[in-house]
Every structure is written in C-alpha cells, then in structure tokens.
C-alpha cells in the first residue's frame, strides 16, 4: 500500500517513516504489545506481529495452547512483572 502510494506520487519516499508505516497496519489503533507469549515450546515468533512486538517481552512455555490455563497465564505475568523494561535502551548495568 505504501509503495503503491509512493509510485502514484501521493507521497514522497522521504515521507515514509516509522509513524506512517505504523498507521498503515491493521493494528494501528491497538496498543503496542507488552508481553508476547509463545506456547508449544517453539522458540520463534513465526512472523506474527513482528513490528508491533519490537519492544515486547517474550515468554516461552512448553505448554500447548489448548492446555494454557489461567495458572500458566499467571506464571507468565509474574515473570513479566519481574523484568526491567528498557525499550531498546541500555540499563545502568550494561
């Protein structure tokens, strides 16, 4: 969509930035992802919400999705709550 608009002269290539890209996503009106939970023991994101999850904390579990319970969610949230969020910046320890 962005490339077609640039090709049609509707926008100039220098106008294409992170904000424009974000506004064109189907999730443009949704908040950013804070916690990305990957079930089934897979240690990859599988191209799912890559842009939206850029600063998300990742939680991996061996539990398969049909068996993911409220208790498993509580473990993920507890793990998330104990993390130091830097949003791409360095911590004082780094």
C-alpha positions, 0 to 999 in steps of 0.5 A, a space after each residue: 500500500 505504501 509503495 503503491 502510494 509512493 509510485 502514484 506520487 501521493 507521497 514522497 519516499 522521504 515521507 515514509 517513516 516509522 509513524 506512517 508505516 505504523 498507521 498503515 497496519 491493521 493494528 494501528 489503533 491497538 496498543 503496542 504489545 507488552 508481553 508476547 507469549 509463545 506456547 508449544 515450546 517453539 522458540 520463534 515468533 513465526 512472523 506474527 506481529 513482528 513490528 508491533 512486538 519490537 519492544 515486547 517481552 517474550 515468554 516461552 512455555 512448553 505448554 500447548 495452547 489448548 492446555 494454557 490455563 489461567 495458572 500458566 497465564 499467571 506464571 507468565 505475568 509474574 515473570 513479566 512483572 519481574 523484568 526491567 523494561 528498557 525499550 531498546 535502551 541500555 540499563 545502568 548495568 550494561 
